[in-house]
């Protein structure tokens, strides 16, 4: 059985402290499994960490390591 080769997770930041961030992830498109909670190092998120902000974890087939990106805020160009 082959593993999942490409995926997108949509995460909402629930809480954070000086070292870690707690994120609730949903798959995109949604699946029947519901959300999952992850604790990530604060420095793994490449944007300002605020409760309620959205992050994306994307892994494409040829990537060894997934990429974490942030949702563009409305006031950004």
GITA-V781484 format. One record per residue. N is the residue number from 1. RES is the residue in one small letter. SS is DSSP state (a for helix, b for strand, c for the rest). Layout:
BEGIN
N&RES&SS ; N&RES&SS
END
This chain:
BEGIN
1&x&c ; 2&x&c ; 3&x&c ; 4&x&c ; 5&x&c ; 6&x&c ; 7&x&b ; 8&x&b ; 9&x&b ; 10&x&b ; 11&x&b ; 12&x&b ; 13&x&b ; 14&x&b ; 15&x&b ; 16&x&b ; 17&x&c ; 18&x&c ; 19&x&c ; 20&x&b ; 21&x&b ; 22&x&b ; 23&x&b ; 24&x&b ; 25&x&b ; 26&x&b ; 27&x&b ; 28&x&c ; 29&x&c ; 30&x&c ; 31&x&c ; 32&x&c ; 33&x&c ; 34&x&c ; 35&x&c ; 36&x&b ; 37&x&b ; 38&x&b ; 39&x&b ; 40&x&b ; 41&x&b ; 42&x&a ; 43&x&a ; 44&x&a ; 45&x&c ; 46&x&c ; 47&x&c ; 48&x&c ; 49&x&c ; 50&x&c ; 51&x&c ; 52&x&c ; 53&x&c ; 54&x&b ; 55&x&b ; 56&x&b ; 57&x&b ; 58&x&b ; 59&x&b ; 60&x&c ; 61&x&c ; 62&x&c ; 63&x&c ; 64&x&c ; 65&x&c ; 66&x&c ; 67&x&b ; 68&x&b ; 69&x&b ; 70&x&b ; 71&x&c ; 72&x&c ; 73&x&c ; 74&x&c ; 75&x&c ; 76&x&c ; 77&x&c
END
